[in-house]
Amino acid sequence: MPFVRELTSWRAGPSDPGDFPYSAVLGEFQRVGKHFVEKELLALLDEIRTRVVAAADRAVPGATGPARLLCDFLDVALDKWDGRYDYRSYLALPLLRLPCTADDPVAGPEDTPENTPETDPAGARRDSDRLLLRLVADALAFELAAAAGATALLPEQRPGPETVAKRLRLGVRAALPALSRLDPARTVDDPEPAVAAATLHALAAADVTDDEERRLRLSMLPVYRSHDEYLFVRVLQAYECVFAGLADELRGTVAALTTGEPAAAADRLAYARDRLAAAGPLFSLLATMQPESFRTFREYTEGASAIQSRSYKLVESLCRTPEGSRLDSAAYRSVPEVREWVLAGHPSVDAAHRAAVRASRLAGADRDRVEREMRAFADAVLGWRRTHHRLAVRMLGARPGTGYTEGTPYLAAVRSTPVFTAVGHGPCPAAPPTNTGGCPE
Ligand code: HEM
């Protein structure tokens, strides 16, 4: 086993985390699937984590050095070995460094509306768009490489050419809003899907640091060898990036309502609504997944479910405080950090809106505009839930979820839960109709 030789020789030397043989280890994990990695290799990696890395810069909060990266990678790679496998480790979220604190709601004083997390909202939006672009472009690059016979990665259940062409088209459509927000002068409009996807990938690659590129590579640790799992992982990661961005916008909305800036509050809600609606094609993209492939690899994803997504639950609870029954259900028991944060008395748009109205900080045309944007955002969220439910029915049928719910009946039961209580949800505002997210079709 050449990778074991590489590892043992690395361990026998200075064991510099910056020289860790990532490619060899990653290659082996991807060759067999995380679920099937030999125990001998896992034990060796575990020993390396304990002996070499544990005492290094991981102890320093916020550390970003090579030892921290190695620790994060080993934690993700060894999740099944450790018995900690879950949604965050499956998607390697600690390695992706979502560009806001949404994945870490208990991070500190920024949880108060007076202390919003981002000092630079425009920078946070840009980072989020860049990450989304990288994720989608990488998924398409894998499709292109596999179709050209240029990669042996995840060789089972390859899709046919028509499916690939559809994926490339939908993937480009999903990434375009981020691309044009980053630079309105750039677009991808070649009618040939393979050319458009290759162009998108080249644009994404032109704007990436070495660290970002390395993290992107390391964040692909499928559990099995089925081609479509690559798409599944990247789409889930892309949605995590979107939810994290939405959480930032909602925090900003709370802060603006609290400090008497209704126009800023409405703008942030509008931005969040556009962002979620524009992400709709990600669901269309995932709908090209072959259901039999999904059923094959999900045999090994038991225990990892998006019900554990912190950023989704953070978005939900930043809109309004969930009812006690929901807080006590699997929905919030699966995200104990967010549940604690809610129980400790967290801020929400709903509460900030009521307080602002009571204090006469929000009235007249300003109040109308904020409430209109709240309703529009609520519509986008409800549309997302309906599309998600339909996709789950198609892929899963009557099977239970990997998050230990009964599956789609759970999603059907929660899909119309009100997003806000301070305002209802109303007719869809003027916005581009989409059949996968925004307005109901
Ligand atoms: C093949 C596609 C998908 C299927 C079959 C599916 C299925 C399910 C099921 C059955 C649940 C209930 C919890 C459980 O027991 O696991 C769930 C929850 C959830 N899924 Fe999906 N899902 C899919 C794609 C996605 C995608 C792309 C996202 C985007 C991140 C997503 C986000 C969520 C979230 C946030 C929840 C928690 C909802 C809540 O607790 O209210 N899912 N999904």
Residues whose N, C-alpha, C, O or C-beta is under 5 A from the ligand:
A	BS01	HEM	L236 Y239 E240 S305 A306 I307 S309 Y312 A331 L391 A392 M395 L396 G401 T402 G403 Y404 T405 G407 T408 Y410 V414
